[in-house]
Amino acid sequence: MDKAEQKLKSILNEFFRDNFYKDGIIGLRESLINKNNYKDYWEDIIRLIINRNMEKNTPFKLLSDAANIPLDENTDEEAYKWLLLMVINSQGNKNFKIIEY
């Protein structure tokens, strides 16, 4: 697992594991605005998700294991959809509308 994947796993665990989706997004937004250590890897994480550069089963396992997120389908395809929506929703401040999954 490369550094961007490790940071993504950490983000999923910290913001989504024990929180509702909306609260996780708000926490992630605040974290990125405050420029904590995730900010340094955020562009790499976005590229990882958009380019679908993770090995087979990794996206699904990240959501399942790190964030305990139930998906409509237990596939990498569905995991990438969820992750892409997370990236989209992470943009902006806490008052920006959140698109629900």
Backbone as CSV, one residue per row, in Angstrom:
resi,resn,N_x,N_y,N_z,CA_x,CA_y,CA_z,C_x,C_y,C_z
1,MET,0.851,-1.179,0.000,0.000,0.000,0.000,0.895,1.239,0.000
2,ASP,0.681,2.116,-0.983,1.521,3.312,-1.053,1.024,4.373,-0.063
3,LYS,1.752,5.467,0.019,1.466,6.504,1.019,0.081,7.123,0.821
4,ALA,-0.323,7.367,-0.432,-1.644,7.951,-0.691,-2.749,6.998,-0.232
5,GLU,-2.590,5.715,-0.484,-3.575,4.729,-0.026,-3.624,4.674,1.496
6,GLN,-2.468,4.770,2.135,-2.427,4.769,3.600,-3.153,5.980,4.166
7,LYS,-2.946,7.137,3.561,-3.619,8.351,4.016,-5.122,8.259,3.761
8,LEU,-5.514,7.700,2.623,-6.935,7.510,2.335,-7.560,6.593,3.382
9,LYS,-6.881,5.534,3.706,-7.372,4.609,4.732,-7.536,5.336,6.062
10,SER,-6.579,6.165,6.404,-6.635,6.929,7.639,-7.807,7.912,7.640
11,ILE,-8.041,8.562,6.517,-9.165,9.492,6.369,-10.485,8.757,6.559
12,LEU,-10.625,7.623,5.885,-11.863,6.851,5.987,-12.106,6.413,7.426
13,ASN,-11.057,5.981,8.089,-11.178,5.539,9.471,-11.523,6.701,10.406
14,GLU,-10.849,7.816,10.239,-11.041,8.951,11.142,-12.391,9.645,10.961
15,PHE,-12.807,9.847,9.718,-13.983,10.673,9.482,-15.271,9.897,9.204
16,PHE,-15.181,8.657,8.777,-16.400,7.960,8.355,-16.744,6.719,9.172
17,ARG,-15.801,6.137,9.847,-16.037,4.873,10.555,-17.155,4.981,11.598
18,ASP,-17.118,5.994,12.416,-18.091,6.129,13.502,-18.982,7.357,13.344
19,ASN,-19.081,7.868,12.130,-19.873,9.075,11.879,-20.862,8.852,10.754
20,PHE,-21.916,9.646,10.777,-22.806,9.683,9.626,-22.046,10.311,8.465
21,TYR,-22.467,9.992,7.240,-21.777,10.479,6.043,-21.601,11.996,6.088
22,LYS,-22.684,12.718,6.367,-22.636,14.185,6.387,-21.603,14.689,7.395
23,ASP,-21.584,14.110,8.575,-20.627,14.531,9.600,-19.191,14.208,9.188
24,GLY,-19.002,13.076,8.528,-17.678,12.718,8.025,-17.177,13.703,6.999
25,ILE,-18.062,14.106,6.088,-17.692,15.081,5.056,-17.332,16.420,5.698
26,ILE,-18.125,16.866,6.648,-17.848,18.137,7.318,-16.499,18.075,8.033
27,GLY,-16.226,16.973,8.715,-14.936,16.813,9.377,-13.779,16.815,8.394
28,LEU,-13.962,16.139,7.272,-12.917,16.105,6.239,-12.691,17.489,5.664
29,ARG,-13.765,18.203,5.371,-13.633,19.572,4.853,-12.830,20.440,5.814
30,GLU,-13.193,20.393,7.080,-12.492,21.209,8.083,-11.022,20.823,8.167
31,SER,-10.760,19.540,8.091,-9.390,19.057,8.149,-8.571,19.580,6.968
32,LEU,-9.156,19.549,5.785,-8.443,20.019,4.596,-8.253,21.535,4.625
33,ILE,-9.237,22.252,5.139,-9.124,23.707,5.251,-8.028,24.081,6.245
34,ASN,-7.951,23.339,7.340,-6.955,23.627,8.371,-5.561,23.123,8.010
35,LYS,-5.456,22.521,6.830,-4.166,22.095,6.276,-3.410,21.128,7.185
36,ASN,-4.095,20.144,7.717,-3.389,19.139,8.513,-2.608,18.214,7.583
37,ASN,-2.101,17.122,8.072,-1.233,16.266,7.259,-1.950,15.620,6.074
38,TYR,-3.275,15.573,6.071,-3.979,15.025,4.906,-3.870,15.954,3.703
39,LYS,-3.799,17.235,3.955,-3.727,18.219,2.875,-2.523,17.949,1.972
40,ASP,-1.420,17.522,2.569,-0.206,17.260,1.787,-0.389,16.118,0.790
41,TYR,-1.308,15.212,1.074,-1.514,14.039,0.220,-2.828,14.096,-0.549
42,TRP,-3.614,15.137,-0.349,-4.958,15.169,-0.913,-4.949,15.078,-2.442
43,GLU,-4.072,15.789,-3.117,-4.006,15.722,-4.581,-3.646,14.311,-5.043
44,ASP,-2.741,13.656,-4.350,-2.372,12.277,-4.699,-3.558,11.332,-4.480
45,ILE,-4.307,11.568,-3.426,-5.489,10.743,-3.151,-6.535,10.940,-4.241
46,ILE,-6.750,12.181,-4.644,-7.716,12.459,-5.716,-7.299,11.744,-7.003
47,ARG,-6.021,11.844,-7.362,-5.528,11.159,-8.575,-5.707,9.646,-8.465
48,LEU,-5.435,9.115,-7.303,-5.584,7.683,-7.048,-7.018,7.240,-7.323
49,ILE,-7.973,8.033,-6.879,-9.386,7.699,-7.055,-9.839,7.927,-8.492
50,ILE,-9.539,9.084,-9.046,-9.990,9.400,-10.403,-9.380,8.460,-11.438
51,ASN,-8.102,8.162,-11.283,-7.416,7.287,-12.242,-7.611,5.804,-11.947
52,ARG,-8.289,5.522,-10.838,-8.547,4.137,-10.423,-7.252,3.329,-10.379
53,ASN,-6.298,3.877,-9.647,-4.960,3.294,-9.585,-4.736,2.309,-8.449
54,MET,-5.770,1.876,-7.805,-5.589,0.909,-6.729,-5.709,-0.513,-7.270
55,GLU,-5.026,-1.422,-6.618,-5.097,-2.818,-7.028,-6.498,-3.373,-6.816
56,LYS,-6.795,-4.431,-7.528,-8.109,-5.061,-7.458,-8.475,-5.378,-6.000
57,ASN,-9.715,-5.121,-5.651,-10.315,-5.328,-4.335,-9.889,-4.314,-3.279
58,THR,-8.897,-3.488,-3.557,-8.445,-2.513,-2.570,-9.501,-1.446,-2.269
59,PRO,-10.143,-0.834,-3.274,-11.151,0.186,-2.952,-12.283,-0.374,-2.087
60,PHE,-12.779,-1.534,-2.448,-13.850,-2.145,-1.669,-13.383,-2.454,-0.249
61,LYS,-12.186,-3.003,-0.119,-11.664,-3.357,1.204,-11.439,-2.114,2.066
62,LEU,-10.988,-1.032,1.460,-10.799,0.198,2.221,-12.112,0.674,2.822
63,LEU,-13.153,0.701,1.999,-14.444,1.161,2.510,-15.018,0.191,3.525
64,SER,-14.876,-1.074,3.257,-15.435,-2.088,4.139,-14.681,-2.165,5.459
65,ASP,-13.369,-2.224,5.399,-12.558,-2.438,6.596,-12.251,-1.147,7.360
66,ALA,-11.815,-0.112,6.644,-11.386,1.113,7.320,-12.560,1.986,7.755
67,ALA,-13.614,2.009,6.941,-14.714,2.922,7.234,-15.999,2.222,7.632
68,ASN,-16.050,0.917,7.456,-17.260,0.151,7.772,-18.468,0.689,7.009
69,ILE,-18.254,0.999,5.732,-19.285,1.575,4.877,-20.003,0.460,4.112
70,PRO,-21.327,0.385,4.252,-22.083,-0.572,3.436,-22.328,0.022,2.047
71,LEU,-22.117,-0.759,1.030,-22.329,-0.316,-0.346,-23.547,-1.012,-0.927
72,ASP,-24.121,-0.412,-1.965,-25.235,-1.052,-2.662,-24.775,-2.367,-3.298
73,GLU,-23.575,-2.329,-3.843,-22.956,-3.521,-4.434,-21.565,-3.641,-3.824
74,ASN,-21.155,-4.812,-3.500,-19.837,-5.018,-2.904,-18.782,-5.198,-3.990
75,THR,-18.528,-4.105,-4.716,-17.587,-4.147,-5.835,-16.648,-2.950,-5.772
76,ASP,-15.537,-3.064,-6.473,-14.629,-1.933,-6.595,-15.311,-0.783,-7.334
77,GLU,-16.108,-1.104,-8.336,-16.814,-0.081,-9.117,-17.677,0.789,-8.190
78,GLU,-18.438,0.159,-7.326,-19.281,0.887,-6.384,-18.438,1.661,-5.370
79,ALA,-17.324,1.075,-4.955,-16.427,1.761,-4.026,-15.846,3.017,-4.662
80,TYR,-15.448,2.931,-5.928,-14.927,4.114,-6.612,-16.000,5.196,-6.734
81,LYS,-17.244,4.819,-6.959,-18.336,5.809,-7.011,-18.445,6.530,-5.669
82,TRP,-18.404,5.761,-4.579,-18.504,6.341,-3.249,-17.321,7.279,-2.994
83,LEU,-16.119,6.827,-3.333,-14.917,7.623,-3.108,-14.926,8.906,-3.943
84,LEU,-15.389,8.822,-5.186,-15.467,10.005,-6.038,-16.453,11.013,-5.457
85,LEU,-17.582,10.538,-4.959,-18.546,11.438,-4.329,-17.947,12.065,-3.073
86,MET,-17.157,11.313,-2.330,-16.477,11.859,-1.165,-15.551,13.005,-1.582
87,VAL,-14.813,12.812,-2.666,-13.906,13.855,-3.162,-14.702,15.093,-3.557
88,ILE,-15.785,14.909,-4.289,-16.623,16.034,-4.712,-17.163,16.773,-3.496
89,ASN,-17.687,16.033,-2.534,-18.275,16.651,-1.349,-17.246,17.288,-0.424
90,SER,-16.007,16.903,-0.526,-14.977,17.447,0.358,-14.607,18.880,0.000
91,GLN,-14.999,19.320,-1.165,-14.657,20.661,-1.615,-15.579,21.686,-0.970
92,GLY,-15.038,22.810,-0.595,-15.833,23.883,-0.019,-15.798,23.902,1.489
93,ASN,-16.580,24.806,2.065,-16.616,24.927,3.518,-17.794,24.158,4.094
94,LYS,-17.974,24.245,5.395,-18.994,23.429,6.053,-20.417,23.792,5.652
95,ASN,-20.624,24.952,5.034,-21.965,25.370,4.632,-22.348,24.932,3.223
96,PHE,-21.418,24.409,2.453,-21.729,23.953,1.099,-22.613,22.718,1.178
97,LYS,-23.514,22.611,0.234,-24.432,21.484,0.188,-23.664,20.161,0.016
98,ILE,-24.111,19.149,0.706,-23.513,17.812,0.608,-24.450,16.938,-0.195
99,ILE,-23.901,16.321,-1.228,-24.669,15.371,-2.039,-24.640,14.044,-1.324
100,GLU,-25.795,13.548,-0.932,-25.888,12.295,-0.190,-25.557,11.105,-1.095
101,TYR,-24.984,10.092,-0.476,-24.697,8.853,-1.198,-25.935,7.995,-1.191
